[in-house]
Amino acid sequence: VEGGSLDDDGQLDKAVYLDGDDFVDMGDRFSGLEYPITLSAWVRADDTQKAVIGSQNIVWLGGGGHGQYIYIGLNRGYPAIKSRLDKVAVKTGSERITDGQWHHLTGVFSSENHRLLYLDGELIAEDTRFAEKPPTFHLQVGRNGRKSHETSYIQGAVDDVRVYQAALDQAAVREIMKGDFSLVAARQVANSNNSASRR
């Protein structure tokens, strides 16, 4: 944790508060991930000038360089899902969430040509453009890996960041919003076993 502080007023428990130049670095422990991938987090974004002029990253998986990544975050204050390697594919919701309230954001990267964005359990955007998956993944929360790129840092609280190597459906997204993580895990195991038996 680089500069963040503990916020007792988390959505599910305690959260980390990032004040606009802080971030959390999880290293390369997710470097071997393949699609499908689901990223999710609770976020309470502050209403700042920076929040409506730039692109703030909540959960960023990238590698090789700042131009190779997938992320969920904010684009000018709107919830966003983005994939970038040689090409950029980004979709945003239609309502700003820099209102100081808790919101749950989930990005489902089903494949290189299918991405879904959920806000508070509702599907708000779908992208079917091709965007090649970055070759490696380094996980950061709160920024996109560029110390010099000030507008990429989120200002606000982040709680319960999750990474799944699975394409969560809407029911599973709503379960993790409530904290029903065991149900999601059991469903993923069951789906994997069913797929194996069919093969």
PyRosetta script that sets phi, psi and omega in degrees:
from pyrosetta import init, pose_from_sequence

init()
pose = pose_from_sequence("VEGGSLDDDGQLDKAVYLDGDDFVDMGDRFSGLEYPITLSAWVRADDTQKAVIGSQNIVWLGGGGHGQYIYIGLNRGYPAIKSRLDKVAVKTGSERITDGQWHHLTGVFSSENHRLLYLDGELIAEDTRFAEKPPTFHLQVGRNGRKSHETSYIQGAVDDVRVYQAALDQAAVREIMKGDFSLVAARQVANSNNSASRR")
pose.set_psi(1, 119.1)
pose.set_omega(1, -176.3)
pose.set_phi(2, -103.9)
pose.set_psi(2, 89.4)
pose.set_omega(2, 173.7)
pose.set_phi(3, 88.7)
pose.set_psi(3, -10.4)
pose.set_omega(3, -178.7)
pose.set_phi(4, -72.3)
pose.set_psi(4, 161.4)
pose.set_omega(4, 179.6)
pose.set_phi(5, -126.2)
pose.set_psi(5, 154.7)
pose.set_omega(5, -179.5)
pose.set_phi(6, -75.2)
pose.set_psi(6, 131.3)
pose.set_omega(6, 178.8)
pose.set_phi(7, -112.5)
pose.set_psi(7, 113.5)
pose.set_omega(7, -177.7)
pose.set_phi(8, -68.2)
pose.set_psi(8, -18.1)
pose.set_omega(8, -176.1)
pose.set_phi(9, -94.2)
pose.set_psi(9, 58.3)
pose.set_omega(9, 177.5)
pose.set_phi(10, -79.8)
pose.set_psi(10, 170.2)
pose.set_omega(10, 179.8)
pose.set_phi(11, -79.0)
pose.set_psi(11, -43.6)
pose.set_omega(11, 178.7)
pose.set_phi(12, -106.2)
pose.set_psi(12, -31.9)
pose.set_omega(12, 177.2)
pose.set_phi(13, -155.4)
pose.set_psi(13, -125.2)
pose.set_omega(13, 175.2)
pose.set_phi(14, -90.8)
pose.set_psi(14, 151.4)
pose.set_omega(14, -179.9)
pose.set_phi(15, -121.5)
pose.set_psi(15, 171.2)
pose.set_omega(15, 172.5)
pose.set_phi(16, -106.4)
pose.set_psi(16, 133.5)
pose.set_omega(16, 177.6)
pose.set_phi(17, -101.2)
pose.set_psi(17, 127.3)
pose.set_omega(17, -179.0)
pose.set_phi(18, -114.8)
pose.set_psi(18, 123.4)
pose.set_omega(18, -169.1)
pose.set_phi(19, -98.4)
pose.set_psi(19, 20.7)
pose.set_omega(19, 173.6)
pose.set_phi(20, 108.3)
pose.set_psi(20, -10.7)
pose.set_omega(20, 171.1)
pose.set_phi(21, -140.1)
pose.set_psi(21, 19.8)
pose.set_omega(21, 178.8)
pose.set_phi(22, -107.8)
pose.set_psi(22, 162.3)
pose.set_omega(22, 175.9)
pose.set_phi(23, -163.9)
pose.set_psi(23, 168.6)
pose.set_omega(23, 174.7)
pose.set_phi(24, -117.6)
pose.set_psi(24, 129.3)
pose.set_omega(24, -178.3)
pose.set_phi(25, -111.8)
pose.set_psi(25, 118.7)
pose.set_omega(25, -179.3)
pose.set_phi(26, -101.9)
pose.set_psi(26, 4.9)
pose.set_omega(26, 176.9)
pose.set_phi(27, 70.4)
pose.set_psi(27, -155.9)
pose.set_omega(27, -173.1)
pose.set_phi(28, -104.1)
pose.set_psi(28, 25.2)
pose.set_omega(28, -177.7)
pose.set_phi(29, -65.0)
pose.set_psi(29, -15.3)
pose.set_omega(29, 178.4)
pose.set_phi(30, -104.9)
pose.set_psi(30, 17.6)
pose.set_omega(30, -171.1)
pose.set_phi(31, -64.9)
pose.set_psi(31, -22.7)
pose.set_omega(31, -177.4)
pose.set_phi(32, -93.1)
pose.set_psi(32, 7.8)
pose.set_omega(32, -176.6)
pose.set_phi(33, -65.2)
pose.set_psi(33, 140.9)
pose.set_omega(33, 172.2)
pose.set_phi(34, -121.3)
pose.set_psi(34, 160.7)
pose.set_omega(34, 175.4)
pose.set_phi(35, -68.0)
pose.set_psi(35, 145.6)
pose.set_omega(35, 7.3)
pose.set_phi(36, -82.7)
pose.set_psi(36, 151.9)
pose.set_omega(36, 178.6)
pose.set_phi(37, -135.2)
pose.set_psi(37, 137.6)
pose.set_omega(37, 172.9)
pose.set_phi(38, -120.7)
pose.set_psi(38, 131.2)
pose.set_omega(38, 175.5)
pose.set_phi(39, -114.6)
pose.set_psi(39, 137.2)
pose.set_omega(39, 177.8)
pose.set_phi(40, -147.7)
pose.set_psi(40, 156.2)
pose.set_omega(40, 176.8)
pose.set_phi(41, -168.4)
pose.set_psi(41, 153.8)
pose.set_omega(41, 165.8)
pose.set_phi(42, -89.9)
pose.set_psi(42, 138.8)
pose.set_omega(42, 179.4)
pose.set_phi(43, -139.7)
pose.set_psi(43, 140.5)
pose.set_omega(43, 173.1)
pose.set_phi(44, -124.3)
pose.set_psi(44, 94.4)
pose.set_omega(44, -171.7)
pose.set_phi(45, -88.3)
pose.set_psi(45, 133.2)
pose.set_omega(45, 176.5)
pose.set_phi(46, -73.9)
pose.set_psi(46, 150.5)
pose.set_omega(46, 178.1)
pose.set_phi(47, -88.9)
pose.set_psi(47, 91.5)
pose.set_omega(47, -179.8)
pose.set_phi(48, -119.3)
pose.set_psi(48, 165.1)
pose.set_omega(48, 177.6)
pose.set_phi(49, -61.8)
pose.set_psi(49, -39.5)
pose.set_omega(49, -179.7)
pose.set_phi(50, -62.6)
pose.set_psi(50, -33.3)
pose.set_omega(50, -175.5)
pose.set_phi(51, -66.2)
pose.set_psi(51, -22.0)
pose.set_omega(51, -177.4)
pose.set_phi(52, -108.8)
pose.set_psi(52, 7.4)
pose.set_omega(52, 177.6)
pose.set_phi(53, -119.8)
pose.set_psi(53, -12.3)
pose.set_omega(53, -176.5)
pose.set_phi(54, -130.8)
pose.set_psi(54, -164.1)
pose.set_omega(54, -179.5)
pose.set_phi(55, -120.9)
pose.set_psi(55, 110.8)
pose.set_omega(55, -178.2)
pose.set_phi(56, -100.8)
pose.set_psi(56, 135.8)
pose.set_omega(56, -176.8)
pose.set_phi(57, -98.0)
pose.set_psi(57, 128.9)
pose.set_omega(57, 175.6)
pose.set_phi(58, -94.6)
pose.set_psi(58, -58.1)
pose.set_omega(58, 173.6)
pose.set_phi(59, -122.6)
pose.set_psi(59, 118.5)
pose.set_omega(59, -174.8)
pose.set_phi(60, -121.8)
pose.set_psi(60, 124.3)
pose.set_omega(60, 174.1)
pose.set_phi(61, -116.9)
pose.set_psi(61, 112.7)
pose.set_omega(61, -176.1)
pose.set_phi(62, -145.1)
pose.set_psi(62, 172.5)
pose.set_omega(62, 178.8)
pose.set_phi(63, -172.8)
pose.set_psi(63, 157.2)
pose.set_omega(63, 176.3)
pose.set_phi(64, 83.6)
pose.set_psi(64, -39.8)
pose.set_omega(64, -179.6)
pose.set_phi(65, -180.0)
pose.set_psi(65, 170.2)
pose.set_omega(65, -175.9)
pose.set_phi(66, -67.0)
pose.set_psi(66, -16.1)
pose.set_omega(66, -178.7)
pose.set_phi(67, -94.0)
pose.set_psi(67, 14.8)
pose.set_omega(67, -180.0)
pose.set_phi(68, -128.1)
pose.set_psi(68, 101.8)
pose.set_omega(68, -174.8)
pose.set_phi(69, -168.4)
pose.set_psi(69, 167.6)
pose.set_omega(69, 161.7)
pose.set_phi(70, -126.2)
pose.set_psi(70, 151.8)
pose.set_omega(70, 178.2)
pose.set_phi(71, -160.3)
pose.set_psi(71, 161.0)
pose.set_omega(71, 162.9)
pose.set_phi(72, -118.4)
pose.set_psi(72, 141.7)
pose.set_omega(72, -177.7)
pose.set_phi(73, -177.3)
pose.set_psi(73, -147.8)
pose.set_omega(73, -179.2)
pose.set_phi(74, -120.9)
pose.set_psi(74, 139.2)
pose.set_omega(74, 173.5)
pose.set_phi(75, -121.8)
pose.set_psi(75, 102.8)
pose.set_omega(75, -175.1)
pose.set_phi(76, 56.8)
pose.set_psi(76, 34.2)
pose.set_omega(76, 177.7)
pose.set_phi(77, 92.0)
pose.set_psi(77, -7.9)
pose.set_omega(77, 179.1)
pose.set_phi(78, -95.8)
pose.set_psi(78, 142.5)
pose.set_omega(78, 176.9)
pose.set_phi(79, -61.1)
pose.set_psi(79, 141.0)
pose.set_omega(79, -173.0)
pose.set_phi(80, -144.3)
pose.set_psi(80, 152.1)
pose.set_omega(80, 171.6)
pose.set_phi(81, -128.5)
pose.set_psi(81, 136.9)
pose.set_omega(81, -172.6)
pose.set_phi(82, -146.2)
pose.set_psi(82, 142.8)
pose.set_omega(82, 172.2)
pose.set_phi(83, -131.2)
pose.set_psi(83, 136.0)
pose.set_omega(83, -177.4)
pose.set_phi(84, -146.9)
pose.set_psi(84, 128.9)
pose.set_omega(84, 166.5)
pose.set_phi(85, -139.7)
pose.set_psi(85, -99.9)
pose.set_omega(85, 172.9)
pose.set_phi(86, -79.2)
pose.set_psi(86, -32.8)
pose.set_omega(86, 178.5)
pose.set_phi(87, -115.1)
pose.set_psi(87, 157.0)
pose.set_omega(87, 179.6)
pose.set_phi(88, -112.0)
pose.set_psi(88, 131.1)
pose.set_omega(88, 174.0)
pose.set_phi(89, -129.8)
pose.set_psi(89, 115.3)
pose.set_omega(89, -178.8)
pose.set_phi(90, -134.8)
pose.set_psi(90, 139.8)
pose.set_omega(90, 175.3)
pose.set_phi(91, -131.7)
pose.set_psi(91, 142.8)
pose.set_omega(91, 179.7)
pose.set_phi(92, -126.9)
pose.set_psi(92, 158.4)
pose.set_omega(92, 172.5)
pose.set_phi(93, -79.0)
pose.set_psi(93, 179.4)
pose.set_omega(93, -174.6)
pose.set_phi(94, -104.8)
pose.set_psi(94, 2.1)
pose.set_omega(94, -175.9)
pose.set_phi(95, -131.3)
pose.set_psi(95, 126.8)
pose.set_omega(95, 177.8)
pose.set_phi(96, -66.1)
pose.set_psi(96, 144.7)
pose.set_omega(96, 179.1)
pose.set_phi(97, -121.2)
pose.set_psi(97, 23.3)
pose.set_omega(97, 174.5)
pose.set_phi(98, -88.4)
pose.set_psi(98, 56.8)
pose.set_omega(98, -173.9)
pose.set_phi(99, -112.1)
pose.set_psi(99, 8.1)
pose.set_omega(99, 179.8)
pose.set_phi(100, 74.3)
pose.set_psi(100, 10.6)
pose.set_omega(100, 179.2)
pose.set_phi(101, -108.8)
pose.set_psi(101, 156.7)
pose.set_omega(101, 177.6)
pose.set_phi(102, -74.3)
pose.set_psi(102, 133.6)
pose.set_omega(102, 175.1)
pose.set_phi(103, -134.9)
pose.set_psi(103, 146.1)
pose.set_omega(103, 177.8)
pose.set_phi(104, -102.4)
pose.set_psi(104, 126.4)
pose.set_omega(104, -176.6)
pose.set_phi(105, -120.2)
pose.set_psi(105, 129.4)
pose.set_omega(105, 179.2)
pose.set_phi(106, -132.7)
pose.set_psi(106, 130.7)
pose.set_omega(106, 174.3)
pose.set_phi(107, -117.6)
pose.set_psi(107, 126.2)
pose.set_omega(107, 179.5)
pose.set_phi(108, -109.8)
pose.set_psi(108, 113.8)
pose.set_omega(108, 177.9)
pose.set_phi(109, -100.1)
pose.set_psi(109, 86.3)
pose.set_omega(109, -174.8)
pose.set_phi(110, -69.0)
pose.set_psi(110, -38.8)
pose.set_omega(110, -178.7)
pose.set_phi(111, -162.4)
pose.set_psi(111, -176.0)
pose.set_omega(111, -179.3)
pose.set_phi(112, -71.6)
pose.set_psi(112, -10.3)
pose.set_omega(112, 177.2)
pose.set_phi(113, -129.8)
pose.set_psi(113, 28.3)
pose.set_omega(113, 175.9)
pose.set_phi(114, -154.5)
pose.set_psi(114, 118.9)
pose.set_omega(114, 179.2)
pose.set_phi(115, -136.2)
pose.set_psi(115, 141.4)
pose.set_omega(115, 180.0)
pose.set_phi(116, -125.8)
pose.set_psi(116, 141.6)
pose.set_omega(116, 178.9)
pose.set_phi(117, -123.0)
pose.set_psi(117, 124.2)
pose.set_omega(117, 178.6)
pose.set_phi(118, -112.9)
pose.set_psi(118, 139.1)
pose.set_omega(118, 173.6)
pose.set_phi(119, -124.1)
pose.set_psi(119, 120.5)
pose.set_omega(119, -179.6)
pose.set_phi(120, 52.1)
pose.set_psi(120, 39.5)
pose.set_omega(120, 175.7)
pose.set_phi(121, 84.4)
pose.set_psi(121, -0.3)
pose.set_omega(121, -179.4)
pose.set_phi(122, -111.0)
pose.set_psi(122, 136.7)
pose.set_omega(122, 176.8)
pose.set_phi(123, -70.9)
pose.set_psi(123, 121.7)
pose.set_omega(123, -176.6)
pose.set_phi(124, -118.8)
pose.set_psi(124, -11.8)
pose.set_omega(124, 179.6)
pose.set_phi(125, -160.0)
pose.set_psi(125, 147.2)
pose.set_omega(125, 176.6)
pose.set_phi(126, -138.9)
pose.set_psi(126, 137.7)
pose.set_omega(126, -176.7)
pose.set_phi(127, -130.4)
pose.set_psi(127, 124.9)
pose.set_omega(127, -179.3)
pose.set_phi(128, -116.2)
pose.set_psi(128, 14.7)
pose.set_omega(128, 175.5)
pose.set_phi(129, -75.6)
pose.set_psi(129, 151.2)
pose.set_omega(129, 179.1)
pose.set_phi(130, -76.9)
pose.set_psi(130, 131.7)
pose.set_omega(130, 174.1)
pose.set_phi(131, -146.0)
pose.set_psi(131, 112.7)
pose.set_omega(131, -174.4)
pose.set_phi(132, -63.7)
pose.set_psi(132, 141.0)
pose.set_omega(132, 180.0)
pose.set_phi(133, -70.5)
pose.set_psi(133, 134.5)
pose.set_omega(133, 174.7)
pose.set_phi(134, -57.8)
pose.set_psi(134, 150.3)
pose.set_omega(134, -174.6)
pose.set_phi(135, -73.0)
pose.set_psi(135, -29.1)
pose.set_omega(135, -179.9)
pose.set_phi(136, -137.7)
pose.set_psi(136, 161.1)
pose.set_omega(136, -177.5)
pose.set_phi(137, -130.4)
pose.set_psi(137, 130.3)
pose.set_omega(137, 172.1)
pose.set_phi(138, -123.6)
pose.set_psi(138, 128.0)
pose.set_omega(138, -172.3)
pose.set_phi(139, -97.7)
pose.set_psi(139, 127.3)
pose.set_omega(139, 170.4)
pose.set_phi(140, -131.8)
pose.set_psi(140, 147.6)
pose.set_omega(140, 176.3)
pose.set_phi(141, -115.4)
pose.set_psi(141, 122.0)
pose.set_omega(141, 175.0)
pose.set_phi(142, 104.4)
pose.set_psi(142, -10.2)
pose.set_omega(142, 176.3)
pose.set_phi(143, -159.6)
pose.set_psi(143, 176.9)
pose.set_omega(143, -175.3)
pose.set_phi(144, -111.0)
pose.set_psi(144, 21.7)
pose.set_omega(144, 175.2)
pose.set_phi(145, 94.6)
pose.set_psi(145, -6.4)
pose.set_omega(145, -179.5)
pose.set_phi(146, -108.1)
pose.set_psi(146, 108.5)
pose.set_omega(146, -180.0)
pose.set_phi(147, -62.6)
pose.set_psi(147, -31.5)
pose.set_omega(147, -176.0)
pose.set_phi(148, -82.3)
pose.set_psi(148, -9.7)
pose.set_omega(148, -175.0)
pose.set_phi(149, -96.3)
pose.set_psi(149, 83.6)
pose.set_omega(149, -169.5)
pose.set_phi(150, -61.0)
pose.set_psi(150, -33.6)
pose.set_omega(150, -175.0)
pose.set_phi(151, -75.3)
pose.set_psi(151, -5.0)
pose.set_omega(151, 179.3)
pose.set_phi(152, -84.8)
pose.set_psi(152, -9.6)
pose.set_omega(152, -178.7)
pose.set_phi(153, -84.1)
pose.set_psi(153, 133.2)
pose.set_omega(153, 176.6)
pose.set_phi(154, -81.4)
pose.set_psi(154, 146.1)
pose.set_omega(154, 170.0)
pose.set_phi(155, -116.5)
pose.set_psi(155, 113.7)
pose.set_omega(155, -177.8)
pose.set_phi(156, 152.3)
pose.set_psi(156, -172.7)
pose.set_omega(156, -177.5)
pose.set_phi(157, -99.7)
pose.set_psi(157, 143.0)
pose.set_omega(157, 178.0)
pose.set_phi(158, -128.2)
pose.set_psi(158, 134.2)
pose.set_omega(158, -177.1)
pose.set_phi(159, -135.4)
pose.set_psi(159, 145.3)
pose.set_omega(159, 169.5)
pose.set_phi(160, 53.6)
pose.set_psi(160, 60.1)
pose.set_omega(160, 174.3)
pose.set_phi(161, -72.7)
pose.set_psi(161, 134.0)
pose.set_omega(161, -178.1)
pose.set_phi(162, -135.0)
pose.set_psi(162, 143.5)
pose.set_omega(162, 176.2)
pose.set_phi(163, -129.5)
pose.set_psi(163, 122.6)
pose.set_omega(163, 177.7)
pose.set_phi(164, -119.9)
pose.set_psi(164, 138.8)
pose.set_omega(164, 169.3)
pose.set_phi(165, -92.3)
pose.set_psi(165, 68.3)
pose.set_omega(165, -178.0)
pose.set_phi(166, -166.5)
pose.set_psi(166, 155.7)
pose.set_omega(166, 175.9)
pose.set_phi(167, -95.9)
pose.set_psi(167, 94.0)
pose.set_omega(167, -179.1)
pose.set_phi(168, -66.2)
pose.set_psi(168, 138.4)
pose.set_omega(168, 175.3)
pose.set_phi(169, -88.7)
pose.set_psi(169, 178.4)
pose.set_omega(169, -174.4)
pose.set_phi(170, -62.5)
pose.set_psi(170, -37.9)
pose.set_omega(170, 179.4)
pose.set_phi(171, -62.1)
pose.set_psi(171, -42.2)
pose.set_omega(171, 179.7)
pose.set_phi(172, -67.9)
pose.set_psi(172, -37.7)
pose.set_omega(172, 177.3)
pose.set_phi(173, -59.5)
pose.set_psi(173, -43.6)
pose.set_omega(173, 180.0)
pose.set_phi(174, -68.9)
pose.set_psi(174, -30.0)
pose.set_omega(174, 177.0)
pose.set_phi(175, -67.1)
pose.set_psi(175, -43.7)
pose.set_omega(175, -179.0)
pose.set_phi(176, -71.3)
pose.set_psi(176, -25.0)
pose.set_omega(176, 173.9)
pose.set_phi(177, -61.3)
pose.set_psi(177, -35.5)
pose.set_omega(177, -178.6)
pose.set_phi(178, -87.7)
pose.set_psi(178, -6.9)
pose.set_omega(178, -178.1)
pose.set_phi(179, 91.4)
pose.set_psi(179, 13.0)
pose.set_omega(179, -179.3)
pose.set_phi(180, -86.2)
pose.set_psi(180, 63.8)
pose.set_omega(180, -172.8)
pose.set_phi(181, -70.7)
pose.set_psi(181, -32.6)
pose.set_omega(181, -177.8)
pose.set_phi(182, -65.7)
pose.set_psi(182, -33.9)
pose.set_omega(182, 178.1)
pose.set_phi(183, -65.1)
pose.set_psi(183, -40.2)
pose.set_omega(183, 179.0)
pose.set_phi(184, -64.7)
pose.set_psi(184, -45.7)
pose.set_omega(184, -179.1)
pose.set_phi(185, -61.5)
pose.set_psi(185, -43.7)
pose.set_omega(185, -179.4)
pose.set_phi(186, -63.3)
pose.set_psi(186, -39.5)
pose.set_omega(186, 179.8)
pose.set_phi(187, -64.8)
pose.set_psi(187, -41.1)
pose.set_omega(187, -179.2)
pose.set_phi(188, -65.9)
pose.set_psi(188, -39.9)
pose.set_omega(188, 177.3)
pose.set_phi(189, -63.3)
pose.set_psi(189, -43.8)
pose.set_omega(189, 180.0)
pose.set_phi(190, -62.0)
pose.set_psi(190, -42.9)
pose.set_omega(190, 179.9)
pose.set_phi(191, -64.0)
pose.set_psi(191, -40.5)
pose.set_omega(191, 178.8)
pose.set_phi(192, -64.0)
pose.set_psi(192, -41.9)
pose.set_omega(192, 178.7)
pose.set_phi(193, -65.3)
pose.set_psi(193, -38.5)
pose.set_omega(193, 178.3)
pose.set_phi(194, -64.5)
pose.set_psi(194, -40.7)
pose.set_omega(194, 179.1)
pose.set_phi(195, -64.2)
pose.set_psi(195, -41.1)
pose.set_omega(195, -179.1)
pose.set_phi(196, -65.7)
pose.set_psi(196, -39.6)
pose.set_omega(196, -178.9)
pose.set_phi(197, -68.2)
pose.set_psi(197, -33.0)
pose.set_omega(197, 178.1)
pose.set_phi(198, -68.0)
pose.set_psi(198, -32.6)
pose.set_omega(198, 178.8)
pose.set_phi(199, -72.9)
pose.dump_pdb("model.pdb")
